[in-house]
Amino acid sequence: MNLHEYQAKQLLANHGVAVPAGGVCTTAQKARSIAVKLFAEGQKRVIVKSQIHAGGRGKGRFVNGLQGGVKICDNSAEVYAYAKAMLGQVLVTKQTGPQGRLVNKILVESALTIQREIFVAVILDRSVSLPVMMVCPSGGVDIEEVAAKHPEKIIREHIDPVVGLMPYQARKLALALGLRNELLPQAVKLFTGVYHTWWDCDATLVEINPLHVVEHLDGNAALVAVDGKISLDDNALYRHPELQAMRDLAEESPLEVEASNYTLSYIKLAGTIACLVNGAGLAMATMDIIQYFGGQPANFLDVGGGARQEQVAAAFKIILSDPSVKAILVNIFGGIMQCDIIAQGIVAAVKETHLKLPLVIRLEGTNSDLGRKILEDSDLPVISATTLADAAEKAVKAAQQESRP
């Protein structure tokens, strides 16, 4: 589950990470009132930031013609004008795709004088099964390019989860970034807070890009997280009802939201062949072999190892809600899953939805013979397959024929 920038900053601030003063709002009037307060406190500039689950906002463009989803303002009138132009409008960035995202909230914050940009993140290094903190002296929007062309600039420190990030490790990272004098204790506190945010929230990613060395109104240098990104582990959300409440369904695909209501793992893709599979590994293999035979998968859909008949029916309805689907491939390997249960669910779903698209089915494993008999006795126009390659080849051919005028 992804969070908005303002939500990420709330969690970081709760763990001792310094963030800019400001607030989130849904109206231009509220944006102006926040700006008025910030200017009254002595801030020279204020920044207005669109809140969507996508990066590249500063270089994005609105469908209404406004360039950039992040704007720096010199007065409250500018804040009001930009807020009015952003709210309720679609912002297109390199991460949203051409359809863009609707901006329902904006963040209004103080814009401090920047001296340096730094990158900081914590993720799980699966190669060693340990959390790792990564820092880079070059932060900002082009961090991906830095990582690709100059990987040696990314400094890594693995963390023992039993003891957490130790002070000496935080100092080591700070000194590697050239943070000394009054910035050194600030960096230790901030890095520790970033790690505790990752650990306490069961996050998969906590990222600050950029972390700014700024000049405060009193002239002193300070470290401030001017951006924040947090992704949470869905499997751990049951432990965090307060984090579940932060979920923004408007930022998620309606089909993916519907799938989550039935505990189905669904991801919309750009192809024409829908996949209904049990098991993530088998689903990946199914998508690969569809592409091998010249087709494109329309989705990743894992019904899990113990799907019920109503889950199968729900999966079919979700698949049929995608207008780009031209054929459906059901690939089930029964272990815990019983193929006859899947077959009953397929029959019920096809009859309920009045399916007209080609349906290719491959059943193997527990009760597969019984499952195939149920399908045969149903008199449904299904295309049976014996192997995964046979199923993929038939699905690709059926989709191609369905696509022809």
C-alpha positions as CSV (number, residue, x, y, z in Angstrom):
1,M,0.0,0.0,0.0
2,N,1.4,3.4,-1.0
3,L,1.0,6.6,0.9
4,H,0.8,10.2,-0.1
5,E,3.7,12.5,0.5
6,Y,1.9,14.3,3.3
7,Q,1.1,11.0,5.0
8,A,4.7,9.8,4.7
9,K,5.9,13.1,6.3
10,Q,3.5,12.7,9.2
11,L,4.9,9.2,10.0
12,L,8.5,10.5,9.6
13,A,7.8,13.4,11.9
14,N,6.4,11.1,14.5
15,H,9.8,9.3,14.5
16,G,11.8,12.5,14.9
17,V,12.5,13.4,11.3
18,A,12.4,17.1,10.6
19,V,9.9,18.1,7.9
20,P,8.8,21.6,6.6
21,A,6.1,23.5,8.3
22,G,2.8,23.5,6.4
23,G,-0.4,21.5,5.9
24,V,-2.5,19.5,3.4
25,C,-5.8,20.9,2.0
26,T,-8.6,20.2,-0.5
27,T,-9.6,23.8,-1.4
28,A,-7.8,26.8,-2.8
29,Q,-9.2,28.9,0.1
30,K,-7.6,26.6,2.7
31,A,-4.3,26.6,0.7
32,R,-4.3,30.4,0.9
33,S,-4.9,30.4,4.7
34,I,-2.0,28.0,5.2
35,A,0.2,30.2,3.1
36,V,-0.8,33.4,5.0
37,K,0.2,31.7,8.2
38,L,3.6,30.6,6.9
39,F,4.4,34.0,5.5
40,A,3.3,35.6,8.8
41,E,5.9,33.4,10.5
42,G,8.6,34.9,8.4
43,Q,8.8,32.4,5.5
44,K,10.0,34.1,2.3
45,R,8.6,31.5,-0.1
46,V,6.0,28.8,0.0
47,I,5.7,25.6,-2.1
48,V,2.5,24.0,-3.5
49,K,2.7,20.3,-4.2
50,S,0.1,18.1,-5.9
51,Q,-0.6,14.9,-3.9
52,I,-0.8,11.8,-6.1
53,H,0.7,8.3,-5.9
54,A,3.3,9.0,-8.6
55,G,6.7,10.6,-9.0
56,G,7.9,13.2,-11.4
57,R,5.2,15.7,-10.3
58,G,7.5,18.7,-10.8
59,K,8.1,17.9,-14.4
60,G,4.5,16.8,-15.1
61,R,1.8,18.7,-16.8
62,F,-1.9,19.1,-16.2
63,V,-4.5,18.4,-18.8
64,N,-5.7,22.0,-18.5
65,G,-2.3,23.2,-19.7
66,L,-0.6,24.1,-16.4
67,Q,3.0,22.9,-16.5
68,G,4.3,21.3,-13.3
69,G,2.6,19.8,-10.3
70,V,5.0,21.5,-7.9
71,K,5.1,25.3,-7.7
72,I,7.1,27.8,-5.6
73,C,5.2,30.9,-4.7
74,D,6.3,34.4,-3.4
75,N,2.9,35.4,-1.9
76,S,-0.5,33.9,-0.9
77,A,-2.2,35.1,-4.0
78,E,0.1,32.9,-6.1
79,V,-0.6,30.0,-3.8
80,Y,-4.4,30.5,-4.3
81,A,-4.1,30.7,-8.1
82,Y,-1.9,27.5,-8.4
83,A,-4.1,25.6,-5.9
84,K,-7.2,26.5,-7.9
85,A,-5.5,25.4,-11.1
86,M,-4.4,22.1,-9.6
87,L,-7.3,20.8,-7.5
88,G,-9.8,18.7,-9.4
89,Q,-7.5,18.5,-12.4
90,V,-5.6,15.6,-14.0
91,L,-1.8,15.6,-13.7
92,V,0.2,13.5,-16.1
93,T,3.8,12.5,-15.2
94,K,6.2,9.9,-16.5
95,Q,4.9,7.5,-13.8
96,T,1.2,7.9,-14.3
97,G,1.0,7.0,-18.0
98,P,-1.0,9.2,-20.4
99,Q,-4.2,8.8,-18.4
100,G,-2.7,10.8,-15.5
101,R,-4.1,11.1,-12.0
102,L,-6.8,13.3,-10.5
103,V,-5.4,15.8,-7.9
104,N,-7.8,15.9,-4.9
105,K,-5.3,17.2,-2.4
106,I,-2.4,19.6,-2.3
107,L,0.4,20.1,0.2
108,V,1.4,23.7,1.1
109,E,4.7,24.1,2.9
110,S,7.5,26.5,3.6
111,A,10.2,26.6,0.9
112,L,13.6,27.0,2.7
113,T,16.9,28.1,1.1
114,I,18.5,24.9,-0.2
115,Q,22.3,24.3,0.2
116,R,22.5,20.6,-0.8
117,E,20.3,17.7,-1.9
118,I,20.8,14.2,-0.6
119,F,19.1,10.8,-1.1
120,V,18.1,8.5,1.8
121,A,16.2,5.3,1.7
122,V,15.6,2.0,3.7
123,I,14.5,-1.2,1.9
124,L,14.9,-4.9,2.5
125,D,17.9,-6.4,0.8
126,R,16.5,-9.8,-0.1
127,S,19.9,-11.1,-1.2
128,V,21.1,-11.1,2.5
129,S,17.6,-10.9,4.2
130,L,18.6,-7.7,6.0
131,P,17.3,-4.2,5.9
132,V,19.7,-1.8,4.2
133,M,20.0,2.0,4.5
134,M,21.1,3.6,1.2
135,V,22.4,7.2,1.0
136,C,23.7,9.2,-1.9
137,P,25.3,12.7,-2.0
138,S,23.4,13.4,-5.2
139,G,19.6,13.5,-4.5
140,G,16.7,14.9,-6.5
141,V,14.6,13.8,-9.5
142,D,17.5,12.2,-11.4
143,I,18.5,9.8,-8.7
144,E,17.6,6.8,-11.0
145,E,20.1,8.1,-13.6
146,V,22.8,8.5,-10.9
147,A,22.2,4.9,-9.7
148,A,22.4,3.6,-13.3
149,K,25.5,5.5,-14.4
150,H,27.4,5.9,-11.1
151,P,26.4,3.1,-8.8
152,E,29.5,3.7,-6.7
153,K,27.9,6.9,-5.4
154,I,25.2,4.8,-3.6
155,I,26.5,4.1,-0.1
156,R,24.9,1.1,1.7
157,E,24.8,0.1,5.3
158,H,23.1,-3.2,6.3
159,I,21.3,-3.2,9.6
160,D,20.9,-6.0,12.1
161,P,17.1,-6.0,12.9
162,V,17.8,-7.3,16.4
163,V,19.6,-4.1,17.5
164,G,18.4,-1.7,14.8
165,L,20.5,1.1,13.2
166,M,23.4,1.7,15.6
167,P,24.7,5.2,16.2
168,Y,28.1,4.4,14.8
169,Q,26.4,3.3,11.5
170,A,24.4,6.5,11.3
171,R,27.6,8.5,11.9
172,K,29.4,6.5,9.3
173,L,26.8,7.3,6.7
174,A,26.7,11.0,7.7
175,L,30.5,11.3,7.4
176,A,30.4,9.6,4.0
177,L,28.0,12.3,2.9
178,G,30.3,15.0,4.2
179,L,27.9,16.0,7.0
180,R,29.9,17.4,9.9
181,N,29.8,19.9,12.7
182,E,26.2,20.8,13.7
183,L,24.8,18.6,10.9
184,L,26.4,15.4,12.2
185,P,24.1,14.9,15.3
186,Q,21.1,16.0,13.2
187,A,22.0,13.3,10.6
188,V,22.3,10.6,13.2
189,K,18.9,11.5,14.6
190,L,17.3,11.7,11.2
191,F,18.8,8.4,9.9
192,T,17.7,6.7,13.1
193,G,14.2,8.1,12.7
194,V,14.0,7.0,9.0
195,Y,14.9,3.4,10.0
196,H,12.4,3.3,12.9
197,T,9.7,4.5,10.5
198,W,10.5,1.6,8.2
199,W,10.6,-0.9,11.0
200,D,7.6,0.3,13.1
201,C,5.3,0.7,10.1
202,D,6.2,-2.7,8.5
203,A,7.2,-0.7,5.4
204,T,8.8,-2.1,2.2
205,L,10.2,1.2,1.4
206,V,10.9,4.5,3.2
207,E,12.5,7.1,0.9
208,I,13.5,10.8,1.3
209,N,14.4,12.3,-2.0
210,P,15.5,14.9,-1.7
211,L,16.7,15.3,1.9
212,H,17.8,19.0,1.9
213,V,20.5,20.8,3.8
214,V,18.7,24.1,4.2
215,E,19.3,27.5,5.8
216,H,16.8,28.3,8.5
217,L,15.5,31.8,9.1
218,D,18.0,32.2,11.9
219,G,20.9,31.4,9.4
220,N,21.7,28.0,10.9
221,A,22.0,24.9,8.6
222,A,19.6,22.0,9.1
223,L,18.5,18.7,7.6
224,V,14.9,18.7,6.4
225,A,12.9,16.0,4.6
226,V,11.3,18.0,1.8
227,D,9.8,14.9,0.2
228,G,8.8,11.5,1.5
229,K,7.7,8.2,0.0
230,I,6.5,5.2,2.0
231,S,5.2,1.9,0.7
232,L,3.7,-0.5,3.3
233,D,3.6,-4.3,3.3
234,D,0.0,-5.3,2.6
235,N,0.5,-8.6,4.5
236,A,1.3,-6.7,7.7
237,L,-1.5,-4.1,7.6
238,Y,-3.7,-6.2,10.0
239,R,-1.3,-5.0,12.7
240,H,-1.8,-1.4,11.8
241,P,-5.4,-0.2,11.6
242,E,-4.1,3.4,11.9
243,L,-2.1,2.9,8.7
244,Q,-5.0,1.1,6.9
245,A,-7.1,4.2,7.5
246,M,-4.6,6.1,5.3
247,R,-5.4,4.1,2.3
248,D,-6.6,6.3,-0.6
249,L,-8.8,4.1,-2.9
250,A,-9.1,7.0,-5.4
251,E,-5.4,6.5,-6.2
252,E,-5.8,2.8,-6.9
253,S,-7.2,0.9,-9.9
254,P,-10.9,0.2,-9.4
255,L,-10.4,-3.4,-10.6
256,E,-7.5,-3.9,-8.1
257,V,-9.6,-2.5,-5.3
258,E,-12.4,-4.9,-6.2
259,A,-10.0,-7.8,-6.3
260,S,-8.6,-6.9,-2.9
261,N,-12.2,-7.2,-1.5
262,Y,-12.1,-10.9,-2.4
263,T,-8.4,-11.4,-1.3
264,L,-7.4,-11.8,-4.9
265,S,-4.0,-10.6,-6.1
266,Y,-4.7,-8.6,-9.3
267,I,-2.6,-6.2,-11.3
268,K,-3.9,-4.7,-14.5
269,L,-1.6,-4.9,-17.5
270,A,-1.7,-3.7,-21.1
271,G,-2.4,-6.9,-23.1
272,T,-5.4,-8.7,-24.4
273,I,-5.2,-12.2,-22.8
274,A,-6.6,-12.4,-19.3
275,C,-4.9,-14.9,-16.9
276,L,-6.6,-16.7,-14.0
277,V,-4.0,-18.7,-12.2
278,N,-3.4,-20.2,-8.7
279,G,0.1,-19.3,-7.3
280,A,2.3,-16.3,-8.1
281,G,5.1,-18.4,-9.6
282,L,2.7,-20.2,-12.0
283,A,1.1,-16.8,-12.8
284,M,4.5,-15.4,-13.8
285,A,5.3,-18.5,-15.9
286,T,1.9,-18.2,-17.6
287,M,2.5,-14.6,-18.5
288,D,6.0,-15.4,-19.8
289,I,4.8,-18.2,-22.1
290,I,1.9,-16.1,-23.4
291,Q,4.6,-13.6,-24.6
292,Y,6.7,-16.4,-25.9
293,F,3.9,-17.3,-28.3
294,G,3.4,-13.7,-29.4
295,G,0.6,-12.5,-27.1
296,Q,0.4,-10.0,-24.3
297,P,-1.1,-10.7,-20.8
298,A,-3.9,-8.4,-19.8
299,N,-3.4,-8.9,-16.1
300,F,-1.7,-10.8,-13.3
301,L,-4.4,-12.6,-11.3
302,D,-3.6,-15.1,-8.6
303,V,-6.6,-16.6,-6.9
304,G,-4.4,-18.3,-4.3
305,G,-4.0,-21.8,-3.1
306,G,-7.5,-22.2,-1.6
307,A,-9.9,-20.2,-3.7
308,R,-13.6,-20.6,-3.1
309,Q,-16.2,-20.8,-5.8
310,E,-17.4,-17.2,-5.2
311,Q,-13.8,-16.0,-5.5
312,V,-13.5,-17.6,-8.9
313,A,-16.8,-16.0,-10.0
314,A,-15.5,-12.6,-8.7
315,A,-12.3,-13.1,-10.6
316,F,-14.2,-13.6,-13.9
317,K,-16.3,-10.5,-13.3
318,I,-13.1,-8.5,-12.7
319,I,-11.5,-9.9,-15.9
320,L,-14.6,-9.1,-17.9
321,S,-14.7,-5.5,-16.6
322,D,-11.5,-4.9,-18.7
323,P,-12.6,-4.0,-22.2
324,S,-9.2,-4.8,-23.7
325,V,-9.5,-8.5,-22.9
326,K,-10.0,-10.6,-26.0
327,A,-9.5,-14.1,-24.5
328,I,-9.2,-15.8,-21.1
329,L,-6.6,-18.4,-20.0
330,V,-7.3,-20.4,-16.9
331,N,-4.2,-22.3,-15.7
332,I,-4.7,-24.3,-12.5
333,F,-2.3,-26.7,-10.9
334,G,-4.2,-28.3,-8.1
335,G,-2.3,-29.0,-4.9
336,I,-4.3,-27.7,-1.9
337,M,-6.5,-26.3,-4.6
338,Q,-9.0,-28.8,-5.9
339,C,-9.6,-28.6,-9.7
340,D,-13.3,-29.7,-9.3
341,I,-14.0,-26.6,-7.1
342,I,-12.3,-24.4,-9.7
343,A,-14.4,-26.1,-12.5
344,Q,-17.6,-25.5,-10.6
345,G,-16.7,-21.8,-10.1
346,I,-15.9,-21.5,-13.8
347,V,-19.2,-22.9,-14.8
348,A,-21.1,-20.7,-12.4
349,A,-19.2,-17.6,-13.5
350,V,-19.6,-18.2,-17.2
351,K,-23.3,-18.7,-16.9
352,E,-23.7,-15.7,-14.6
353,T,-21.7,-13.4,-16.8
354,H,-22.9,-14.7,-20.1
355,L,-19.3,-15.0,-21.3
356,K,-18.8,-14.5,-25.0
357,L,-15.0,-14.4,-25.1
358,P,-12.8,-17.5,-25.9
359,L,-12.0,-19.4,-22.8
360,V,-8.9,-21.7,-22.7
361,I,-8.7,-23.9,-19.6
362,R,-5.9,-26.1,-18.4
363,L,-6.4,-28.2,-15.2
364,E,-3.8,-30.4,-13.6
365,G,-3.3,-31.9,-10.2
366,T,-5.8,-32.7,-7.5
367,N,-9.2,-33.9,-8.9
368,S,-8.2,-32.6,-12.4
369,D,-10.1,-35.5,-14.1
370,L,-13.2,-34.6,-12.1
371,G,-12.7,-31.0,-13.0
372,R,-12.4,-31.7,-16.7
373,K,-15.6,-33.8,-16.6
374,I,-17.5,-31.0,-14.9
375,L,-16.5,-28.7,-17.7
376,E,-17.4,-31.3,-20.4
377,D,-20.8,-32.0,-18.9
378,S,-21.6,-28.2,-18.7
379,D,-21.7,-27.9,-22.5
380,L,-19.9,-24.6,-22.2
381,P,-17.8,-23.6,-25.3
382,V,-14.4,-23.9,-23.5
383,I,-11.1,-24.7,-25.3
384,S,-9.3,-27.5,-23.4
385,A,-5.6,-27.6,-23.1
386,T,-3.2,-30.3,-21.8
387,T,0.1,-28.5,-21.3
388,L,1.0,-24.9,-20.4
389,A,2.5,-24.4,-23.9
390,D,-0.7,-25.8,-25.5
391,A,-2.9,-23.5,-23.4
392,A,-0.8,-20.4,-24.2
393,E,-0.7,-21.1,-27.9
394,K,-4.4,-21.6,-28.1
395,A,-5.1,-18.5,-26.0
396,V,-2.9,-16.3,-28.3
397,K,-4.6,-17.7,-31.4
398,A,-8.0,-17.1,-30.0
399,A,-7.2,-13.5,-28.9
400,Q,-5.8,-12.8,-32.4
401,Q,-9.0,-14.1,-34.1
402,E,-11.2,-12.1,-31.6
403,S,-9.3,-8.9,-32.4
404,R,-9.9,-9.1,-36.2
405,P,-12.7,-7.0,-37.5
